Amino acid sequence: MINKRLLIKNLLAHNDESSFYDKKRRIDLGSKEGKAKFLKHICALSNSNPKNNSYIVVGVEDESNEITGVDFFDDSKLQNLVNAYLTNAPLIAYENVMFPHLPEDKVVGLVTIRPTGKITSLRKNIWKYWGGSIFMRDGSISMPKDFDIVIQDVNSEIVKSIEQQSMNSIEQTLDGVIDFINHRHSDLESHYKVFKELFVVCWAGLTKHVKGTTYYSRVDIELINEQVRLFYSALDEISIEFTGDYFKITEYVHLGLNEQYKYYPLEEVMITFNENGSYHIDSQLVFEAPQFNKRTLYHIFNANNALLDKLKKKVPLSGREEKDLQRLPATYLICFLNDFQDAKDKLLESREFLKEINGAVYQSFKDASRILRKVRYS
């Protein structure tokens, strides 16, 4: 079993040999330009590595190789995006990998690309790239190829060696469990469970018990063997269910208006562990958007727009407006879920202004954007 933290370190050590991996400070899947560039790199790496995995490491400075980290990203529908835009699409997986020196809410993203062995191309136009385009790696750059190409296997031995050097050990697993429970989450109720005598899942959070069910907030769930974070949230609540074969997470989101809030199931994630030393993660969106009075929503939507205009113009806010600002991301989200299509664009437009404020309101923006992304992709 590969320790993904070691794998990233070993990939970064090959700073000058990057035809089988790429590194990014971050990826932006919220815009067409960002999606197009991501798809271009997936296409190029798949074509340049027909017989071996290739990788994109997210959260690393290009020049210095410094690991700076990114926000936790849990988009299980990313494969849908790749399938929609690429012919002979490779299988991809995005994992959130822990690094001890990073803040608790930061990880390093690892995109694994498993090729089909066939030439991958753009299925249709996106941004400035034309449908039918083929990309290859030219050193560390993804370049378009306008002629017939023959894919060649040149990296298999290098990648195989890197992956073998990154295999996990019992010592690393035990150290990971002790560090998770005794150090990183010593202030929270922590648990671990061993599956199939091989996989170790640890989880921690604040707990409350309602009608026989335990709910967790401030949740951190990790597959220790691979140093992969399976779930992280500072706000939303989850419930956990497991047997000897699976570990199931049900995530809830807290939404409402005028101090009337409820928890709504958002997504179920099932990790199934197999006897052959493999595992499979399957997710299902179970969210049913709450519906509210349209007249009330029109008032809130217009008030949010007025607040956003004041932020743009740097006009000071009143005490009441400051309170409304804290709820702006969540209420824009509710408006969008109730068929106010412009609310999505307004929410995304607010990002740069809320980021300057930072604190709880920017965290609320990130949470609302995460829910929006899940709902849109599904």
C-alpha positions as YAML, in Angstrom:
chain: A
units: angstrom
residues:
- id: 1
  name: MET
  ca: [0.00, 0.00, 0.00]
- id: 2
  name: ILE
  ca: [1.41, 3.36, -1.03]
- id: 3
  name: ASN
  ca: [1.93, 6.07, 1.58]
- id: 4
  name: LYS
  ca: [0.77, 9.10, -0.38]
- id: 5
  name: ARG
  ca: [2.82, 11.54, 1.69]
- id: 6
  name: LEU
  ca: [6.01, 9.64, 0.81]
- id: 7
  name: LEU
  ca: [4.89, 9.43, -2.80]
- id: 8
  name: ILE
  ca: [4.53, 13.22, -3.03]
- id: 9
  name: LYS
  ca: [7.96, 13.73, -1.45]
- id: 10
  name: ASN
  ca: [9.52, 11.28, -3.91]
- id: 11
  name: LEU
  ca: [7.77, 12.94, -6.86]
- id: 12
  name: LEU
  ca: [9.00, 16.37, -5.81]
- id: 13
  name: ALA
  ca: [12.54, 15.00, -5.54]
- id: 14
  name: HIS
  ca: [12.37, 14.45, -9.33]
- id: 15
  name: ASN
  ca: [12.17, 18.17, -9.93]
- id: 16
  name: ASP
  ca: [13.84, 18.00, -13.37]
- id: 17
  name: GLU
  ca: [12.03, 14.88, -14.61]
- id: 18
  name: SER
  ca: [8.42, 15.94, -14.76]
- id: 19
  name: SER
  ca: [7.01, 14.35, -17.91]
- id: 20
  name: PHE
  ca: [5.14, 11.96, -15.59]
- id: 21
  name: TYR
  ca: [3.92, 14.51, -13.05]
- id: 22
  name: ASP
  ca: [3.01, 18.14, -12.72]
- id: 23
  name: LYS
  ca: [2.83, 20.44, -9.73]
- id: 24
  name: LYS
  ca: [0.48, 23.34, -9.17]
- id: 25
  name: ARG
  ca: [0.02, 25.99, -6.52]
- id: 26
  name: ARG
  ca: [-3.71, 25.38, -6.88]
- id: 27
  name: ILE
  ca: [-6.31, 24.35, -9.44]
- id: 28
  name: ASP
  ca: [-9.43, 26.37, -10.22]
- id: 29
  name: LEU
  ca: [-12.43, 24.31, -11.26]
- id: 30
  name: GLY
  ca: [-14.85, 27.17, -10.72]
- id: 31
  name: SER
  ca: [-14.17, 28.80, -14.09]
- id: 32
  name: LYS
  ca: [-14.05, 27.57, -17.69]
- id: 33
  name: GLU
  ca: [-10.43, 28.65, -18.00]
- id: 34
  name: GLY
  ca: [-9.48, 26.69, -14.88]
- id: 35
  name: LYS
  ca: [-11.36, 23.57, -16.01]
- id: 36
  name: ALA
  ca: [-9.81, 23.80, -19.49]
- id: 37
  name: LYS
  ca: [-6.26, 24.02, -18.14]
- id: 38
  name: PHE
  ca: [-6.90, 21.10, -15.75]
- id: 39
  name: LEU
  ca: [-8.27, 18.96, -18.61]
- id: 40
  name: LYS
  ca: [-5.30, 19.90, -20.80]
- id: 41
  name: HIS
  ca: [-2.85, 18.59, -18.18]
- id: 42
  name: ILE
  ca: [-4.88, 15.41, -17.63]
- id: 43
  name: CYS
  ca: [-4.89, 14.81, -21.39]
- id: 44
  name: ALA
  ca: [-1.15, 15.47, -21.77]
- id: 45
  name: LEU
  ca: [-0.08, 13.31, -18.84]
- id: 46
  name: SER
  ca: [-2.33, 10.44, -19.95]
- id: 47
  name: ASN
  ca: [-0.87, 10.49, -23.49]
- id: 48
  name: SER
  ca: [2.72, 10.81, -22.28]
- id: 49
  name: ASN
  ca: [2.39, 7.92, -19.82]
- id: 50
  name: PRO
  ca: [0.32, 5.19, -21.54]
- id: 51
  name: LYS
  ca: [1.62, 2.34, -19.37]
- id: 52
  name: ASN
  ca: [2.02, 3.92, -15.93]
- id: 53
  name: ASN
  ca: [0.26, 6.23, -13.48]
- id: 54
  name: SER
  ca: [1.02, 9.92, -13.71]
- id: 55
  name: TYR
  ca: [0.36, 12.57, -11.08]
- id: 56
  name: ILE
  ca: [-0.52, 16.20, -10.40]
- id: 57
  name: VAL
  ca: [0.54, 17.56, -7.00]
- id: 58
  name: VAL
  ca: [-1.55, 20.54, -5.86]
- id: 59
  name: GLY
  ca: [-0.36, 22.96, -3.17]
- id: 60
  name: VAL
  ca: [3.31, 23.33, -4.14]
- id: 61
  name: GLU
  ca: [5.23, 26.41, -5.27]
- id: 62
  name: ASP
  ca: [6.60, 25.80, -8.77]
- id: 63
  name: GLU
  ca: [10.00, 27.45, -8.43]
- id: 64
  name: SER
  ca: [10.94, 26.64, -4.84]
- id: 65
  name: ASN
  ca: [9.17, 23.27, -4.45]
- id: 66
  name: GLU
  ca: [7.84, 24.62, -1.13]
- id: 67
  name: ILE
  ca: [4.77, 22.73, 0.13]
- id: 68
  name: THR
  ca: [2.19, 25.42, 0.97]
- id: 69
  name: GLY
  ca: [-1.03, 23.36, 0.88]
- id: 70
  name: VAL
  ca: [-4.58, 24.00, -0.29]
- id: 71
  name: ASP
  ca: [-8.07, 23.68, 1.15]
- id: 72
  name: PHE
  ca: [-9.61, 20.23, 1.57]
- id: 73
  name: PHE
  ca: [-11.29, 19.24, -1.71]
- id: 74
  name: ASP
  ca: [-13.78, 16.36, -1.85]
- id: 75
  name: ASP
  ca: [-15.35, 16.45, -5.29]
- id: 76
  name: SER
  ca: [-16.31, 12.85, -6.03]
- id: 77
  name: LYS
  ca: [-17.81, 13.92, -9.39]
- id: 78
  name: LEU
  ca: [-14.47, 15.02, -10.87]
- id: 79
  name: GLN
  ca: [-14.40, 11.89, -13.03]
- id: 80
  name: ASN
  ca: [-17.68, 13.05, -14.58]
- id: 81
  name: LEU
  ca: [-16.00, 16.26, -15.73]
- id: 82
  name: VAL
  ca: [-13.12, 14.33, -17.29]
- id: 83
  name: ASN
  ca: [-15.46, 11.87, -19.01]
- id: 84
  name: ALA
  ca: [-17.58, 14.71, -20.41]
- id: 85
  name: TYR
  ca: [-14.67, 16.51, -22.08]
- id: 86
  name: LEU
  ca: [-12.08, 13.82, -22.94]
- id: 87
  name: THR
  ca: [-12.19, 10.95, -25.43]
- id: 88
  name: ASN
  ca: [-10.53, 7.80, -24.05]
- id: 89
  name: ALA
  ca: [-10.61, 9.49, -20.66]
- id: 90
  name: PRO
  ca: [-8.22, 8.09, -18.04]
- id: 91
  name: LEU
  ca: [-9.39, 7.15, -14.56]
- id: 92
  name: ILE
  ca: [-8.54, 9.88, -12.09]
- id: 93
  name: ALA
  ca: [-8.62, 10.17, -8.31]
- id: 94
  name: TYR
  ca: [-8.17, 13.29, -6.18]
- id: 95
  name: GLU
  ca: [-6.87, 12.67, -2.65]
- id: 96
  name: ASN
  ca: [-6.19, 15.03, 0.25]
- id: 97
  name: VAL
  ca: [-2.81, 14.21, 1.79]
- id: 98
  name: MET
  ca: [-1.73, 15.29, 5.26]
- id: 99
  name: PHE
  ca: [1.58, 17.04, 5.95]
- id: 100
  name: PRO
  ca: [2.53, 17.73, 9.61]
- id: 101
  name: HIS
  ca: [3.85, 21.27, 9.08]
- id: 102
  name: LEU
  ca: [0.66, 22.54, 7.39]
- id: 103
  name: PRO
  ca: [-2.21, 24.21, 9.28]
- id: 104
  name: GLU
  ca: [-4.99, 21.83, 10.30]
- id: 105
  name: ASP
  ca: [-7.31, 23.01, 7.51]
- id: 106
  name: LYS
  ca: [-4.69, 22.60, 4.75]
- id: 107
  name: VAL
  ca: [-3.63, 19.52, 2.79]
- id: 108
  name: VAL
  ca: [-1.72, 18.69, -0.38]
- id: 109
  name: GLY
  ca: [-3.90, 17.54, -3.27]
- id: 110
  name: LEU
  ca: [-2.78, 14.47, -5.21]
- id: 111
  name: VAL
  ca: [-4.39, 13.72, -8.58]
- id: 112
  name: THR
  ca: [-3.63, 10.20, -9.82]
- id: 113
  name: ILE
  ca: [-4.13, 9.58, -13.54]
- id: 114
  name: ARG
  ca: [-4.53, 5.99, -14.75]
- id: 115
  name: PRO
  ca: [-4.41, 5.87, -18.58]
- id: 116
  name: THR
  ca: [-6.38, 3.62, -20.93]
- id: 117
  name: GLY
  ca: [-3.40, 3.05, -23.24]
- id: 118
  name: LYS
  ca: [-5.25, 4.87, -26.03]
- id: 119
  name: ILE
  ca: [-4.73, 8.42, -27.29]
- id: 120
  name: THR
  ca: [-6.72, 10.90, -25.19]
- id: 121
  name: SER
  ca: [-8.12, 14.03, -26.84]
- id: 122
  name: LEU
  ca: [-10.59, 16.81, -26.12]
- id: 123
  name: ARG
  ca: [-14.10, 15.67, -26.96]
- id: 124
  name: LYS
  ca: [-15.48, 19.22, -27.40]
- id: 125
  name: ASN
  ca: [-14.49, 22.87, -27.22]
- id: 126
  name: ILE
  ca: [-13.70, 24.42, -23.86]
- id: 127
  name: TRP
  ca: [-12.29, 27.92, -23.33]
- id: 128
  name: LYS
  ca: [-9.69, 28.47, -26.09]
- id: 129
  name: TYR
  ca: [-9.04, 24.77, -26.75]
- id: 130
  name: TRP
  ca: [-10.76, 23.11, -29.70]
- id: 131
  name: GLY
  ca: [-12.52, 19.78, -29.65]
- id: 132
  name: GLY
  ca: [-10.26, 17.09, -31.11]
- id: 133
  name: SER
  ca: [-7.08, 18.69, -29.70]
- id: 134
  name: ILE
  ca: [-4.38, 16.33, -28.46]
- id: 135
  name: PHE
  ca: [-1.83, 17.33, -25.81]
- id: 136
  name: MET
  ca: [1.50, 15.77, -24.83]
- id: 137
  name: ARG
  ca: [4.12, 16.57, -22.22]
- id: 138
  name: ASP
  ca: [7.19, 18.38, -23.52]
- id: 139
  name: GLY
  ca: [9.39, 18.17, -20.44]
- id: 140
  name: SER
  ca: [7.37, 19.95, -17.77]
- id: 141
  name: ILE
  ca: [4.95, 21.66, -20.19]
- id: 142
  name: SER
  ca: [1.66, 20.36, -21.67]
- id: 143
  name: MET
  ca: [1.81, 21.16, -25.39]
- id: 144
  name: PRO
  ca: [-0.74, 20.73, -28.22]
- id: 145
  name: LYS
  ca: [0.14, 18.29, -31.00]
- id: 146
  name: ASP
  ca: [-1.36, 18.97, -34.42]
- id: 147
  name: PHE
  ca: [-0.20, 15.78, -36.11]
- id: 148
  name: ASP
  ca: [-0.56, 12.04, -35.76]
- id: 149
  name: ILE
  ca: [1.27, 10.84, -32.69]
- id: 150
  name: VAL
  ca: [2.56, 7.49, -31.51]
- id: 151
  name: ILE
  ca: [2.36, 7.16, -27.75]
- id: 152
  name: GLN
  ca: [5.53, 5.75, -26.23]
- id: 153
  name: ASP
  ca: [6.26, 4.13, -22.91]
- id: 154
  name: VAL
  ca: [9.29, 5.96, -21.49]
- id: 155
  name: ASN
  ca: [8.48, 6.48, -17.79]
- id: 156
  name: SER
  ca: [7.19, 3.14, -16.50]
- id: 157
  name: GLU
  ca: [10.41, 2.07, -14.78]
- id: 158
  name: ILE
  ca: [10.92, 5.48, -13.15]
- id: 159
  name: VAL
  ca: [7.35, 5.65, -11.83]
- id: 160
  name: LYS
  ca: [7.46, 2.02, -10.67]
- id: 161
  name: SER
  ca: [10.62, 2.76, -8.69]
- id: 162
  name: ILE
  ca: [9.09, 5.89, -7.10]
- id: 163
  name: GLU
  ca: [5.93, 3.99, -6.10]
- id: 164
  name: GLN
  ca: [7.97, 1.13, -4.61]
- id: 165
  name: GLN
  ca: [10.01, 3.60, -2.54]
- id: 166
  name: SER
  ca: [6.72, 5.02, -1.23]
- id: 167
  name: MET
  ca: [5.27, 1.78, 0.17]
- id: 168
  name: ASN
  ca: [3.91, 2.04, 3.70]
- id: 169
  name: SER
  ca: [5.34, 0.26, 6.75]
- id: 170
  name: ILE
  ca: [3.82, -0.97, 10.02]
- id: 171
  name: GLU
  ca: [5.94, 1.58, 11.89]
- id: 172
  name: GLN
  ca: [4.57, 4.46, 9.81]
- id: 173
  name: THR
  ca: [0.99, 3.26, 10.35]
- id: 174
  name: LEU
  ca: [1.41, 2.96, 14.14]
- id: 175
  name: ASP
  ca: [3.13, 6.33, 14.33]
- id: 176
  name: GLY
  ca: [0.26, 7.81, 12.33]
- id: 177
  name: VAL
  ca: [-2.42, 6.42, 14.69]
- id: 178
  name: ILE
  ca: [-0.57, 7.63, 17.81]
- id: 179
  name: ASP
  ca: [0.02, 11.08, 16.32]
- id: 180
  name: PHE
  ca: [-3.65, 11.40, 15.27]
- id: 181
  name: ILE
  ca: [-5.09, 10.44, 18.67]
- id: 182
  name: ASN
  ca: [-2.51, 11.68, 21.17]
- id: 183
  name: HIS
  ca: [-1.22, 14.82, 19.53]
- id: 184
  name: ARG
  ca: [-3.22, 16.35, 16.70]
- id: 185
  name: HIS
  ca: [-6.64, 15.62, 18.26]
- id: 186
  name: SER
  ca: [-5.93, 15.23, 21.95]
- id: 187
  name: ASP
  ca: [-8.74, 17.71, 22.72]
- id: 188
  name: LEU
  ca: [-11.39, 15.70, 20.85]
- id: 189
  name: GLU
  ca: [-13.04, 12.31, 21.20]
- id: 190
  name: SER
  ca: [-10.97, 10.08, 18.89]
- id: 191
  name: HIS
  ca: [-11.44, 6.53, 17.57]
- id: 192
  name: TYR
  ca: [-9.80, 4.08, 15.23]
- id: 193
  name: LYS
  ca: [-10.99, 0.97, 13.42]
- id: 194
  name: VAL
  ca: [-8.97, -1.71, 11.59]
- id: 195
  name: PHE
  ca: [-10.55, -3.16, 8.44]
- id: 196
  name: LYS
  ca: [-9.50, -6.48, 6.85]
- id: 197
  name: GLU
  ca: [-6.46, -6.63, 9.16]
- id: 198
  name: LEU
  ca: [-4.82, -4.01, 6.96]
- id: 199
  name: PHE
  ca: [-6.60, -0.65, 6.71]
- id: 200
  name: VAL
  ca: [-6.71, 1.76, 9.67]
- id: 201
  name: VAL
  ca: [-9.29, 4.56, 9.74]
- id: 202
  name: CYS
  ca: [-9.07, 7.21, 12.48]
- id: 203
  name: TRP
  ca: [-11.71, 9.82, 13.21]
- id: 204
  name: ALA
  ca: [-12.15, 12.62, 15.75]
- id: 205
  name: GLY
  ca: [-14.66, 15.34, 16.49]
- id: 206
  name: LEU
  ca: [-17.04, 16.94, 18.94]
- id: 207
  name: THR
  ca: [-19.90, 14.54, 19.63]
- id: 208
  name: LYS
  ca: [-23.54, 14.79, 20.52]
- id: 209
  name: HIS
  ca: [-26.11, 12.03, 20.85]
- id: 210
  name: VAL
  ca: [-29.64, 12.36, 19.50]
- id: 211
  name: LYS
  ca: [-32.14, 9.48, 19.65]
- id: 212
  name: GLY
  ca: [-29.47, 6.80, 19.66]
- id: 213
  name: THR
  ca: [-27.36, 8.35, 16.87]
- id: 214
  name: THR
  ca: [-23.98, 10.01, 17.41]
- id: 215
  name: TYR
  ca: [-23.26, 13.14, 15.39]
- id: 216
  name: TYR
  ca: [-19.83, 14.70, 14.96]
- id: 217
  name: SER
  ca: [-18.77, 18.29, 14.28]
- id: 218
  name: ARG
  ca: [-15.21, 19.64, 13.84]
- id: 219
  name: VAL
  ca: [-14.65, 16.35, 12.09]
- id: 220
  name: ASP
  ca: [-11.40, 14.86, 10.80]
- id: 221
  name: ILE
  ca: [-11.40, 11.37, 9.23]
- id: 222
  name: GLU
  ca: [-8.22, 9.84, 7.83]
- id: 223
  name: LEU
  ca: [-7.04, 6.62, 6.20]
- id: 224
  name: ILE
  ca: [-3.81, 6.38, 8.16]
- id: 225
  name: ASN
  ca: [-2.05, 3.82, 5.93]
- id: 226
  name: GLU
  ca: [-2.01, 6.24, 3.01]
- id: 227
  name: GLN
  ca: [-1.94, 9.52, 4.99]
- id: 228
  name: VAL
  ca: [-5.12, 10.51, 3.13]
- id: 229
  name: ARG
  ca: [-7.78, 12.72, 4.68]
- id: 230
  name: LEU
  ca: [-11.20, 11.27, 3.83]
- id: 231
  name: PHE
  ca: [-13.30, 14.05, 5.33]
- id: 232
  name: TYR
  ca: [-12.76, 17.39, 7.03]
- id: 233
  name: SER
  ca: [-15.21, 20.08, 8.11]
- id: 234
  name: ALA
  ca: [-15.05, 22.84, 10.67]
- id: 235
  name: LEU
  ca: [-18.82, 23.39, 10.71]
- id: 236
  name: ASP
  ca: [-21.05, 20.74, 9.15]
- id: 237
  name: GLU
  ca: [-22.15, 17.68, 11.10]
- id: 238
  name: ILE
  ca: [-21.86, 14.04, 10.09]
- id: 239
  name: SER
  ca: [-22.92, 10.63, 11.31]
- id: 240
  name: ILE
  ca: [-20.71, 7.54, 11.03]
- id: 241
  name: GLU
  ca: [-21.69, 3.92, 10.50]
- id: 242
  name: PHE
  ca: [-19.34, 0.96, 10.03]
- id: 243
  name: THR
  ca: [-19.08, -2.83, 9.94]
- id: 244
  name: GLY
  ca: [-16.08, -5.07, 9.32]
- id: 245
  name: ASP
  ca: [-16.43, -4.37, 5.59]
- id: 246
  name: TYR
  ca: [-17.28, -0.70, 5.21]
- id: 247
  name: PHE
  ca: [-17.09, 2.78, 6.73]
- id: 248
  name: LYS
  ca: [-20.00, 5.09, 5.89]
- id: 249
  name: ILE
  ca: [-20.15, 8.88, 6.35]
- id: 250
  name: THR
  ca: [-23.39, 10.85, 6.07]
- id: 251
  name: GLU
  ca: [-22.83, 14.59, 5.90]
- id: 252
  name: TYR
  ca: [-25.46, 17.13, 6.97]
- id: 253
  name: VAL
  ca: [-25.62, 20.86, 6.19]
- id: 254
  name: HIS
  ca: [-27.18, 23.49, 8.46]
- id: 255
  name: LEU
  ca: [-29.46, 25.81, 6.46]
- id: 256
  name: GLY
  ca: [-32.34, 28.14, 7.24]
- id: 257
  name: LEU
  ca: [-33.70, 31.67, 7.41]
- id: 258
  name: ASN
  ca: [-34.80, 34.02, 10.19]
- id: 259
  name: GLU
  ca: [-33.24, 31.90, 12.95]
- id: 260
  name: GLN
  ca: [-35.19, 28.82, 11.79]
- id: 261
  name: TYR
  ca: [-32.51, 26.29, 10.88]
- id: 262
  name: LYS
  ca: [-32.50, 22.56, 10.18]
- id: 263
  name: TYR
  ca: [-29.94, 19.91, 9.31]
- id: 264
  name: TYR
  ca: [-30.35, 18.47, 5.82]
- id: 265
  name: PRO
  ca: [-28.56, 15.29, 4.61]
- id: 266
  name: LEU
  ca: [-26.15, 16.29, 1.85]
- id: 267
  name: GLU
  ca: [-24.05, 13.30, 0.80]
- id: 268
  name: GLU
  ca: [-23.35, 9.70, 1.76]
- id: 269
  name: VAL
  ca: [-19.81, 8.39, 1.28]
- id: 270
  name: MET
  ca: [-19.16, 4.65, 1.56]
- id: 271
  name: ILE
  ca: [-15.62, 3.25, 1.77]
- id: 272
  name: THR
  ca: [-15.73, -0.50, 1.10]
- id: 273
  name: PHE
  ca: [-12.66, -2.57, 2.03]
- id: 274
  name: ASN
  ca: [-11.87, -5.78, 0.15]
- id: 275
  name: GLU
  ca: [-10.03, -8.93, 1.17]
- id: 276
  name: ASN
  ca: [-7.51, -8.49, -1.66]
- id: 277
  name: GLY
  ca: [-6.00, -5.35, -0.10]
- id: 278
  name: SER
  ca: [-7.96, -2.82, -2.14]
- id: 279
  name: TYR
  ca: [-10.75, -0.41, -1.27]
- id: 280
  name: HIS
  ca: [-13.41, 1.53, -3.13]
- id: 281
  name: ILE
  ca: [-15.01, 4.88, -2.34]
- id: 282
  name: ASP
  ca: [-18.54, 5.53, -3.58]
- id: 283
  name: SER
  ca: [-20.53, 8.70, -2.96]
- id: 284
  name: GLN
  ca: [-24.19, 9.51, -3.41]
- id: 285
  name: LEU
  ca: [-25.78, 12.94, -3.21]
- id: 286
  name: VAL
  ca: [-28.93, 12.70, -1.08]
- id: 287
  name: PHE
  ca: [-29.62, 16.43, -0.79]
- id: 288
  name: GLU
  ca: [-33.12, 17.79, -1.23]
- id: 289
  name: ALA
  ca: [-32.97, 21.57, -1.30]
- id: 290
  name: PRO
  ca: [-35.21, 23.31, 1.28]
- id: 291
  name: GLN
  ca: [-37.83, 25.57, -0.28]
- id: 292
  name: PHE
  ca: [-38.72, 28.97, 1.17]
- id: 293
  name: ASN
  ca: [-41.21, 31.74, 0.56]
- id: 294
  name: LYS
  ca: [-40.28, 33.51, -2.69]
- id: 295
  name: ARG
  ca: [-41.25, 36.97, -1.43]
- id: 296
  name: THR
  ca: [-38.91, 36.57, 1.54]
- id: 297
  name: LEU
  ca: [-36.13, 35.36, -0.75]
- id: 298
  name: TYR
  ca: [-36.53, 38.34, -3.11]
- id: 299
  name: HIS
  ca: [-36.04, 40.66, -0.12]
- id: 300
  name: ILE
  ca: [-32.93, 38.73, 1.03]
- id: 301
  name: PHE
  ca: [-31.49, 38.53, -2.49]
- id: 302
  name: ASN
  ca: [-31.83, 42.28, -3.04]
- id: 303
  name: ALA
  ca: [-30.40, 43.03, 0.42]
- id: 304
  name: ASN
  ca: [-27.40, 40.77, -0.34]
- id: 305
  name: ASN
  ca: [-26.82, 42.56, -3.65]
- id: 306
  name: ALA
  ca: [-26.87, 45.92, -1.86]
- id: 307
  name: LEU
  ca: [-24.32, 44.61, 0.66]
- id: 308
  name: LEU
  ca: [-22.09, 43.35, -2.15]
- id: 309
  name: ASP
  ca: [-22.23, 46.75, -3.85]
- id: 310
  name: LYS
  ca: [-21.14, 48.41, -0.59]
- id: 311
  name: LEU
  ca: [-18.21, 45.99, -0.31]
- id: 312
  name: LYS
  ca: [-17.14, 46.84, -3.86]
- id: 313
  name: LYS
  ca: [-17.27, 50.55, -3.13]
- id: 314
  name: LYS
  ca: [-15.66, 50.10, 0.33]
- id: 315
  name: VAL
  ca: [-18.62, 51.80, 2.01]
- id: 316
  name: PRO
  ca: [-18.68, 51.20, 5.81]
- id: 317
  name: LEU
  ca: [-21.41, 48.81, 7.00]
- id: 318
  name: SER
  ca: [-23.83, 49.36, 9.87]
- id: 319
  name: GLY
  ca: [-24.01, 46.93, 12.78]
- id: 320
  name: ARG
  ca: [-27.09, 45.28, 11.27]
- id: 321
  name: GLU
  ca: [-25.38, 44.96, 7.90]
- id: 322
  name: GLU
  ca: [-22.33, 43.37, 9.54]
- id: 323
  name: LYS
  ca: [-24.60, 40.64, 10.91]
- id: 324
  name: ASP
  ca: [-26.29, 40.20, 7.53]
- id: 325
  name: LEU
  ca: [-22.85, 39.92, 5.92]
- id: 326
  name: GLN
  ca: [-22.05, 36.87, 8.06]
- id: 327
  name: ARG
  ca: [-25.07, 35.15, 6.52]
- id: 328
  name: LEU
  ca: [-24.51, 36.38, 2.95]
- id: 329
  name: PRO
  ca: [-22.85, 33.22, 1.50]
- id: 330
  name: ALA
  ca: [-25.45, 30.87, 3.01]
- id: 331
  name: THR
  ca: [-28.40, 33.01, 1.95]
- id: 332
  name: TYR
  ca: [-27.05, 33.40, -1.60]
- id: 333
  name: LEU
  ca: [-26.80, 29.60, -1.67]
- id: 334
  name: ILE
  ca: [-30.41, 29.22, -0.48]
- id: 335
  name: CYS
  ca: [-31.56, 31.68, -3.16]
- id: 336
  name: PHE
  ca: [-29.78, 29.65, -5.84]
- id: 337
  name: LEU
  ca: [-31.32, 26.42, -4.56]
- id: 338
  name: ASN
  ca: [-34.72, 28.14, -4.89]
- id: 339
  name: ASP
  ca: [-34.21, 28.98, -8.60]
- id: 340
  name: PHE
  ca: [-32.58, 32.41, -8.29]
- id: 341
  name: GLN
  ca: [-30.03, 31.61, -11.02]
- id: 342
  name: ASP
  ca: [-28.14, 34.90, -10.65]
- id: 343
  name: ALA
  ca: [-27.42, 34.08, -7.01]
- id: 344
  name: LYS
  ca: [-24.66, 31.65, -8.02]
- id: 345
  name: ASP
  ca: [-22.78, 34.35, -9.96]
- id: 346
  name: LYS
  ca: [-23.27, 36.83, -7.12]
- id: 347
  name: LEU
  ca: [-21.91, 34.33, -4.61]
- id: 348
  name: LEU
  ca: [-18.80, 33.70, -6.72]
- id: 349
  name: GLU
  ca: [-18.42, 37.44, -7.30]
- id: 350
  name: SER
  ca: [-18.32, 38.04, -3.54]
- id: 351
  name: ARG
  ca: [-15.27, 35.83, -3.06]
- id: 352
  name: GLU
  ca: [-12.49, 38.41, -3.45]
- id: 353
  name: PHE
  ca: [-14.25, 40.86, -1.11]
- id: 354
  name: LEU
  ca: [-15.04, 38.26, 1.57]
- id: 355
  name: LYS
  ca: [-11.48, 36.93, 1.38]
- id: 356
  name: GLU
  ca: [-10.20, 40.35, 2.40]
- id: 357
  name: ILE
  ca: [-12.45, 40.21, 5.47]
- id: 358
  name: ASN
  ca: [-11.42, 36.58, 6.12]
- id: 359
  name: GLY
  ca: [-12.57, 34.99, 9.38]
- id: 360
  name: ALA
  ca: [-15.94, 33.27, 9.75]
- id: 361
  name: VAL
  ca: [-17.59, 34.93, 6.75]
- id: 362
  name: TYR
  ca: [-14.92, 33.68, 4.33]
- id: 363
  name: GLN
  ca: [-15.15, 30.19, 5.85]
- id: 364
  name: SER
  ca: [-18.91, 30.40, 5.27]
- id: 365
  name: PHE
  ca: [-18.22, 31.29, 1.63]
- id: 366
  name: LYS
  ca: [-15.99, 28.23, 1.22]
- id: 367
  name: ASP
  ca: [-18.62, 25.98, 2.79]
- id: 368
  name: ALA
  ca: [-21.38, 27.41, 0.56]
- id: 369
  name: SER
  ca: [-19.18, 27.03, -2.54]
- id: 370
  name: ARG
  ca: [-18.46, 23.43, -1.63]
- id: 371
  name: ILE
  ca: [-22.18, 22.60, -1.40]
- id: 372
  name: LEU
  ca: [-22.83, 24.48, -4.64]
- id: 373
  name: ARG
  ca: [-20.11, 22.51, -6.42]
- id: 374
  name: LYS
  ca: [-21.51, 19.19, -5.26]
- id: 375
  name: VAL
  ca: [-25.07, 20.09, -6.28]
- id: 376
  name: ARG
  ca: [-24.01, 21.45, -9.71]
- id: 377
  name: TYR
  ca: [-21.86, 18.44, -10.66]
- id: 378
  name: SER
  ca: [-24.60, 16.05, -9.68]
...
